[in-house]
Amino acid sequence: MTRTPTLADVAHRAGVSTATVSRCVNAPARVQPETRERIEAAIRDLGYSPNFGARALAARRTDTIGAIIPTLDNSVFARGLQAFQTALVEHGMTLLLASSSYRPDLEEAQIRTLVARGADGLLLIGHERDPALYDFLALHRVPVLVAWVHDPAAPRPSVGFDNKAAMEAMTSAVLDRGHVRLATISGHTRFNDRTRDRVAGVRAAMAARGLDPAALAVVETPYGIETGAQAMAELMARDPRPTAVICGNDLLGMGALRQARAMGLRVPGDVSITGFDDMELSTVADPPLATVAIPHARMGTTAAAMLTGMVRDGTRPDSVALPCEILLRASLGPAPLSPA
């Protein structure tokens, strides 16, 4: 039977002490590059794998962070999570990723599983979930950082942006162009504080201009290009038609654009369409989609630093608000003079 290579075997092959090998595995930046290269070559040659389970038992820490996102079906969360993982590696942490499919019951099961597997901390999207779940995390002393939102009044720290304020700013840009008949294609607002705040932002902008927020036509649907197209068809069947459709994310906006073309409507001549997120697709749409750019990379990097500090130092950081940018592209134009 082949013997499993040990730390001592790596040290012997590389010509260093076992302490140096351990330091190279756990904090490679603290080892001289030439020595690190020898150790890494020895690890590859021998097929050595560190026993992180034993180390975790000794340190009572696994150096793993769990993150649960609502979906892996599209790239809405990809850029933020890539920055988050890259920064975690620099902090010596490993990411465990799960997706909840926007289901609270599945998210709860995944949270409990990650805690059972020894995750030192959790990154969660949005604040809204059963308070008993937060009680469970507090009982197990697992720090939680919330992302993609900013609410300084919430009991848990967050890093993200004000969804309501961002959508209010986008809606104000729409209203500046003379639109008064507005509609929104939104993700489902139940159990989702981000989508609910975005719809609230549209209504707040309308109220600020003296328009009746109750007149806003809202269609809730799962996020996707096809569902966005279906929602757009429903809105355009109404009498009177909206002259501007404000979408809760870029996928819905892309679907709305596609449906408008299929119906022979000019964008923005007959109807303006906006999105939210600034996905890469939005720049190559025809016409390019006006949208809200959110600080994906900065949010991910900041989240990694905050959560690492919470795990290792027991700190409770202040929530961090990041700015969004309103990108006024060609899909947004003046309200038609004689709306259909």
C-alpha positions in Angstrom: 0.0 0.0 0.0 1.3 3.4 -1.0 2.0 5.6 2.1 0.3 9.0 2.2 2.9 11.7 2.0 3.4 13.8 5.2 4.5 17.3 6.1 7.8 15.9 7.1 8.2 14.3 3.6 7.7 17.7 2.0 10.2 19.3 4.3 12.8 16.6 3.6 12.3 17.0 -0.2 12.5 20.8 -0.1 15.3 20.9 2.4 13.5 23.0 4.9 12.0 22.6 8.3 8.4 21.4 8.9 7.6 24.8 10.4 8.6 26.4 7.1 6.4 24.1 5.1 3.5 24.8 7.5 4.0 28.5 7.1 4.1 28.2 3.3 0.8 26.3 3.3 -1.0 28.6 5.7 0.6 32.0 4.9 2.6 31.8 1.6 3.3 35.5 1.5 5.5 35.1 4.6 7.9 32.7 2.9 10.7 33.8 0.5 9.8 33.2 -3.1 12.7 30.8 -3.8 11.9 28.7 -0.7 8.2 28.8 -1.6 8.9 27.5 -5.1 10.9 24.6 -3.7 8.1 23.7 -1.2 5.4 24.0 -3.8 7.4 21.8 -6.2 7.8 19.2 -3.5 4.1 19.3 -2.7 3.3 18.7 -6.4 5.9 15.9 -6.8 4.8 14.0 -3.7 1.1 14.6 -4.1 0.9 16.0 -0.6 -2.4 17.4 0.7 -2.6 19.4 4.0 -4.8 17.9 6.7 -7.0 20.9 7.1 -9.4 18.9 9.2 -6.8 18.3 11.9 -5.8 22.0 11.7 -9.4 23.1 12.1 -9.8 21.0 15.2 -6.7 22.5 16.7 -7.6 26.1 15.8 -11.3 25.8 16.1 -11.6 27.5 12.8 -11.8 26.2 9.2 -10.8 29.4 7.3 -13.9 28.8 5.1 -16.6 31.4 4.3 -20.0 30.3 3.0 -21.9 32.4 0.5 -25.5 31.7 -0.5 -26.8 33.6 -3.6 -30.3 33.5 -5.0 -29.3 32.1 -8.5 -26.6 30.7 -10.7 -28.8 30.9 -13.8 -27.4 34.3 -14.9 -24.4 36.5 -14.3 -26.2 39.1 -12.0 -24.1 38.0 -9.0 -21.0 36.7 -10.8 -18.8 39.8 -10.8 -19.3 40.5 -7.2 -18.7 37.0 -6.2 -15.5 36.7 -8.3 -14.1 39.8 -6.5 -15.2 38.3 -3.2 -13.5 35.0 -3.8 -10.3 36.6 -5.1 -10.0 38.8 -2.0 -10.8 35.9 0.3 -7.9 33.9 -1.2 -5.6 36.9 -0.4 -6.9 36.8 3.2 -6.1 33.0 3.3 -9.8 32.0 3.3 -11.7 29.5 1.1 -15.2 30.1 -0.4 -18.1 27.6 -0.2 -20.8 28.7 -2.6 -24.5 27.6 -2.7 -27.6 28.9 -4.6 -31.1 29.1 -3.1 -33.1 29.5 -6.3 -34.9 32.4 -4.5 -36.5 29.8 -2.1 -36.4 30.7 1.6 -36.7 27.0 2.6 -33.8 26.0 0.5 -31.7 28.9 1.7 -32.4 27.9 5.3 -31.3 24.3 4.6 -28.1 25.5 3.0 -27.3 27.9 5.9 -27.7 25.0 8.4 -25.5 22.7 6.2 -22.8 25.3 5.9 -22.7 25.8 9.6 -22.6 22.1 10.2 -19.7 21.8 7.8 -17.8 24.4 9.9 -18.1 27.6 7.9 -16.5 30.4 9.9 -18.8 33.1 8.5 -21.6 33.6 6.0 -22.2 36.1 3.2 -26.0 36.4 2.6 -27.9 38.4 -0.1 -30.4 40.8 1.4 -31.7 41.1 5.0 -35.1 39.5 4.7 -35.4 36.0 6.2 -36.9 34.2 9.2 -35.7 35.8 12.5 -35.3 32.3 13.9 -32.6 31.7 11.4 -30.6 34.6 12.6 -31.1 33.3 16.1 -29.7 30.0 15.0 -26.6 31.7 13.6 -26.1 33.8 16.7 -26.4 30.6 18.9 -23.6 29.0 16.8 -21.6 32.3 16.9 -21.3 32.4 13.1 -20.8 36.0 11.9 -23.1 37.2 9.1 -22.5 39.9 6.5 -25.3 41.0 4.2 -24.6 42.2 0.7 -26.3 43.8 -2.3 -28.2 46.1 0.1 -27.5 48.9 2.4 -29.6 49.5 5.5 -27.8 51.2 8.3 -30.8 50.6 10.6 -30.7 46.8 10.2 -29.3 44.8 13.1 -26.7 43.1 11.0 -23.8 44.8 9.1 -24.1 45.1 5.3 -22.1 46.2 2.3 -23.9 47.3 -0.7 -26.2 50.0 -2.1 -29.5 51.6 -1.5 -31.8 49.8 -4.0 -34.7 52.2 -3.4 -32.5 55.3 -3.9 -30.9 53.9 -7.0 -34.2 53.1 -8.6 -35.6 56.4 -7.6 -32.7 58.1 -9.4 -33.3 56.1 -12.5 -37.0 56.9 -12.4 -36.3 60.6 -12.0 -34.2 60.4 -15.2 -37.2 58.9 -16.9 -39.6 61.5 -15.6 -37.1 64.3 -16.7 -37.8 63.2 -20.3 -41.5 63.9 -20.0 -42.9 60.4 -19.2 -45.9 60.2 -17.0 -47.4 56.8 -17.9 -44.9 54.4 -16.2 -44.8 50.7 -15.7 -42.4 48.3 -13.9 -41.4 44.8 -14.7 -40.1 43.5 -11.3 -38.8 40.3 -9.8 -41.1 38.8 -7.2 -41.2 41.1 -4.2 -42.2 38.5 -1.6 -39.2 37.4 0.5 -37.0 39.8 -1.5 -36.2 43.2 0.0 -34.1 44.2 -3.0 -36.9 44.0 -5.5 -39.4 45.5 -3.1 -37.2 48.5 -2.6 -36.7 49.0 -6.3 -40.5 49.1 -6.9 -40.7 51.5 -3.9 -38.1 53.7 -5.6 -40.2 54.0 -8.7 -43.2 55.0 -6.7 -41.2 57.5 -4.5 -39.9 59.3 -7.7 -43.5 59.5 -9.0 -44.8 60.9 -5.7 -42.0 63.5 -5.7 -43.2 64.8 -9.1 -46.9 64.9 -8.1 -47.9 61.7 -9.9 -50.1 59.1 -8.3 -47.8 56.1 -7.2 -50.9 53.9 -7.3 -51.1 54.4 -11.1 -47.9 52.5 -11.6 -48.5 49.3 -13.6 -46.4 46.5 -12.0 -45.9 43.0 -13.4 -43.9 40.6 -11.1 -42.2 37.7 -12.7 -39.1 35.5 -12.3 -35.9 37.1 -13.6 -35.2 36.1 -17.2 -35.2 37.4 -20.8 -38.2 35.2 -21.8 -40.2 36.2 -18.7 -39.3 39.9 -19.3 -40.7 39.5 -22.8 -43.9 38.0 -21.6 -44.4 40.8 -19.0 -43.7 43.4 -21.7 -46.5 41.9 -23.9 -48.9 42.1 -20.9 -48.1 45.7 -20.3 -48.3 46.7 -24.0 -51.8 45.1 -24.1 -53.1 47.7 -21.6 -55.0 50.8 -22.5 -53.5 53.2 -22.3 -50.0 51.8 -22.9 -47.1 53.0 -20.7 -44.6 55.2 -22.5 -41.7 54.0 -20.2 -41.1 50.5 -18.8 -38.6 50.5 -15.8 -37.3 47.0 -15.3 -35.9 45.5 -12.1 -32.9 44.1 -13.8 -31.2 43.9 -17.1 -32.4 40.5 -18.1 -36.0 41.7 -17.7 -35.0 44.8 -19.7 -33.5 42.7 -22.5 -36.7 40.7 -22.7 -38.7 43.8 -22.9 -36.6 45.1 -25.7 -37.0 41.9 -27.6 -40.8 42.0 -27.2 -41.0 45.6 -28.2 -39.2 44.8 -31.5 -41.5 41.8 -32.0 -44.5 44.1 -31.7 -43.1 46.6 -34.2 -42.6 49.2 -31.5 -39.7 51.7 -31.7 -37.4 52.0 -28.7 -37.3 54.7 -27.6 -39.6 56.3 -30.2 -42.7 54.6 -29.0 -41.6 53.3 -25.6 -38.5 53.7 -23.4 -37.1 50.8 -21.5 -34.5 50.8 -18.6 -32.8 48.0 -16.6 -30.8 47.6 -13.4 -27.4 45.9 -12.8 -25.3 47.0 -15.9 -24.7 43.4 -17.2 -22.4 43.2 -20.2 -25.4 42.3 -22.4 -26.9 45.7 -21.8 -24.1 47.4 -23.8 -24.7 45.3 -26.9 -28.5 45.4 -26.8 -30.2 47.1 -29.7 -30.5 49.9 -28.6 -28.1 49.8 -25.7 -30.0 49.5 -22.4 -30.2 52.5 -20.0 -29.5 51.0 -16.6 -28.1 51.3 -13.1 -24.5 50.3 -12.7 -23.9 48.7 -9.3 -20.3 48.5 -7.8 -19.9 44.7 -8.1 -16.2 44.4 -7.8 -15.8 46.9 -5.0 -18.7 45.3 -3.1 -17.1 41.9 -3.3 -13.6 43.1 -2.2 -15.0 45.1 0.7 -17.2 42.2 1.8 -14.2 39.9 1.9 -12.2 42.2 4.1 -15.2 42.9 6.4 -16.1 39.3 6.9 -12.6 38.1 7.4 -12.2 40.7 10.2 -15.5 39.6 11.7 -14.3 35.9 11.8 -10.7 36.5 12.9 -11.0 39.5 15.2 -14.6 39.2 16.4 -15.2 42.8 15.1 -18.6 44.1 14.1 -18.0 46.6 11.3 -20.1 49.5 10.4 -22.3 49.0 7.3 -20.7 50.3 4.1 -22.8 52.2 1.5 -21.5 52.1 -2.1 -22.6 54.4 -4.9 -24.5 53.4 -8.0 -24.3 55.1 -11.3 -27.2 55.9 -13.7 -26.2 55.1 -17.3 -28.4 56.9 -19.7 -28.1 54.9 -22.9 -30.2 55.0 -26.1 -33.1 52.9 -24.9 -34.3 55.9 -22.9 -35.7 58.8 -24.8 -38.3 61.6 -24.6 -41.9 60.7 -24.1 -43.7 60.4 -27.5 -45.7 63.5 -28.4 -48.8 61.5 -29.2 -48.5 58.3 -27.1 -50.5 55.4 -28.5 
